[in-house]
């Protein structure tokens, strides 16, 4: 995993340690929390794209 180029949101401060980072891998997308970089999950580009669309549309916001 060390050869991956990790990216985080431009909204994240450079020194902030509470960011979600993503990287493109040969077999899919990798996601990690910057506070726990050794814990990495993987997904497909299609699933990640669906997740990003849901976040942008605020369809994950639930107020009760």
N, C-alpha and C positions, 0 to 999 in steps of 0.2 A: 504494500500500500504506500510505501514511502516514495515511489516514483510517480504518484498521482499529483496533479496540480489542483490544489484545493482553492475554492472561491467562496467568498462570503458577500453578503449584501453591501452595496455602497452606503446603505443607511447605518451600517455598523461602524462604531468607532474603531480606530486602529488598535487601541489598547484594550478594547472590551473583550472579555473572555466568555461572554454569554451569547455566542453566535452559532447559527447552524451553517455548516460549510458543505458544499457539494463538489464532486469531482466526476469527470467522465472517465470511465474505465473501458477497456476493450470489450467487456461483456455487459455493460450497462452503466448505471449511475450509482455512485456511492454518496452516502449522507452521514455526517457525524456532527456531534455537539463539540464546540471548541473547548469546553471545559473537560471533556472526556474523549480526546482524539483517538484513543485506542479502541473505542467502541464504534464500529462502522456497520451500517446497514446498507443493503443493496436493493436496487429495484430496476425495472426496465424504463427506457426513455418514455414509452407510452404512458405508463402508470404515473411517472413523475410529472409529465406534462398535464395529465388530468388533475393531479394534486395542485399544481401551480394555478391552473384555471379556476379551481374551486376556491383557492385562497384569494385570488384577484377579484373574484365575483362576490366575495364575502359570504358564500353559501355555507361556510363552516361556522359562521357566527350564530350562536344559539343564545338567545336571551329568554329566560323564563321568569 
